[in-house]
Amino acid sequence: GFDLGFAIAAGETTDIPVTVTSPTPARAQPTAKILAMMENAFPPDVHEVLRRGMERLIDFQDDTYAQAYLDRLQSVLETDRGNGGENRGYALTRDTARWLVRLMAYDDIIRVADLKTR
């Protein structure tokens, strides 16, 4: 505290004890409810991409925002299914999910600083 600062300023010591603690928050995980919704509504071919997207969105905002992500992808999945998506591993849904999460969880300057200081 103050005494150490005074001693350093007076030249009495140059030893500065440094204790650095950086709390590492746990990674955001989708709740069981939202995971069940994903598993029921989407084919297994896209689960991994959706799970990563939801983790990022929950970390960025909250579960409700991750639910909005799934809701937005529903119409893409319907289009994909209607156009032979099953034969292509639901590539349209998977690629849209990757790009949509980037748009929904943009990395502005404050966000980048937060991530780098974790």
C-alpha positions as CSV (number, residue, x, y, z in Angstrom):
1,G,0.0,0.0,0.0
2,F,1.0,3.5,0.8
3,D,4.0,2.6,3.0
4,L,5.6,0.5,0.2
5,G,5.0,3.4,-2.3
6,F,6.7,5.8,0.1
7,A,9.7,3.5,0.7
8,I,10.1,3.1,-3.1
9,A,9.9,6.8,-3.6
10,A,12.5,7.4,-0.9
11,G,14.8,4.9,-2.5
12,E,14.7,2.6,0.5
13,T,13.6,-0.4,-1.4
14,T,13.4,-1.5,-5.0
15,D,11.7,-4.8,-4.3
16,I,8.1,-4.6,-5.4
17,P,6.0,-7.6,-4.5
18,V,3.8,-8.4,-7.5
19,T,0.9,-10.6,-7.2
20,V,-1.0,-11.1,-10.4
21,T,-4.3,-13.0,-10.3
22,S,-6.4,-13.3,-13.3
23,P,-9.7,-15.0,-12.7
24,T,-10.4,-17.3,-15.6
25,P,-14.2,-17.6,-16.0
26,A,-15.6,-20.9,-16.9
27,R,-16.6,-21.3,-20.5
28,A,-20.2,-20.6,-21.1
29,Q,-22.1,-23.8,-21.5
30,P,-25.6,-24.2,-23.0
31,T,-28.2,-25.3,-20.5
32,A,-29.7,-28.7,-20.7
33,K,-33.0,-27.1,-21.9
34,I,-31.4,-25.4,-24.9
35,L,-29.3,-28.4,-25.8
36,A,-32.4,-30.6,-25.8
37,M,-34.1,-28.1,-28.1
38,M,-31.1,-28.2,-30.4
39,E,-31.0,-32.0,-30.5
40,N,-34.7,-32.3,-31.1
41,A,-34.9,-29.6,-33.9
42,F,-31.7,-30.2,-35.8
43,P,-30.0,-33.2,-37.3
44,P,-26.8,-34.6,-35.7
45,D,-24.8,-33.5,-38.7
46,V,-24.9,-29.9,-37.4
47,H,-24.9,-30.4,-33.6
48,E,-21.2,-29.7,-33.1
49,V,-21.3,-26.4,-35.1
50,L,-24.5,-25.3,-33.3
51,R,-23.1,-26.2,-29.9
52,R,-19.9,-24.1,-30.5
53,G,-22.1,-21.2,-31.8
54,M,-24.3,-21.4,-28.7
55,E,-21.3,-21.4,-26.4
56,R,-20.0,-18.3,-28.1
57,L,-23.3,-16.5,-28.0
58,I,-24.0,-17.4,-24.4
59,D,-20.5,-16.0,-23.5
60,F,-21.3,-12.9,-25.6
61,Q,-24.7,-12.3,-24.1
62,D,-27.0,-15.0,-22.7
63,D,-29.1,-18.1,-23.2
64,T,-31.9,-16.1,-24.8
65,Y,-29.6,-14.8,-27.4
66,A,-28.4,-18.4,-28.2
67,Q,-32.1,-19.4,-28.5
68,A,-32.6,-16.6,-31.1
69,Y,-29.7,-18.1,-33.0
70,L,-31.4,-21.5,-33.2
71,D,-34.7,-19.8,-34.1
72,R,-33.1,-18.0,-37.0
73,L,-31.5,-21.2,-38.2
74,Q,-34.9,-23.1,-38.3
75,S,-35.9,-21.6,-41.6
76,V,-32.5,-22.3,-43.1
77,L,-32.8,-25.9,-42.0
78,E,-36.3,-26.2,-43.6
79,T,-34.9,-24.9,-46.9
80,D,-31.9,-27.2,-46.6
81,R,-34.2,-30.2,-46.0
82,G,-36.4,-29.2,-48.9
83,N,-33.5,-29.2,-51.3
84,G,-31.7,-32.4,-50.5
85,G,-29.7,-31.2,-47.6
86,E,-29.6,-34.6,-46.0
87,N,-27.6,-36.0,-48.9
88,R,-25.0,-33.2,-48.4
89,G,-24.8,-33.4,-44.6
90,Y,-26.8,-30.2,-44.2
91,A,-24.0,-28.1,-45.6
92,L,-26.3,-25.1,-46.0
93,T,-27.4,-25.2,-42.4
94,R,-23.9,-25.8,-41.1
95,D,-22.3,-23.0,-43.1
96,T,-25.1,-20.5,-42.3
97,A,-24.6,-21.4,-38.6
98,R,-20.9,-20.6,-38.8
99,W,-21.4,-17.2,-40.4
100,L,-24.5,-16.3,-38.4
101,V,-22.7,-16.7,-35.1
102,R,-19.9,-14.4,-36.4
103,L,-22.5,-11.7,-37.2
104,M,-24.4,-12.1,-33.9
105,A,-21.2,-12.1,-31.7
106,Y,-19.1,-9.5,-33.4
107,D,-15.7,-8.8,-31.8
108,D,-15.6,-5.0,-31.1
109,I,-12.6,-3.4,-29.4
110,I,-14.1,-3.8,-25.9
111,R,-14.9,-7.4,-26.5
112,V,-11.4,-8.2,-27.8
113,A,-9.9,-6.5,-24.7
114,D,-12.2,-8.6,-22.4
115,L,-11.1,-11.8,-24.1
116,K,-7.4,-10.9,-24.0
117,T,-7.5,-10.1,-20.3
118,R,-9.2,-13.4,-19.2
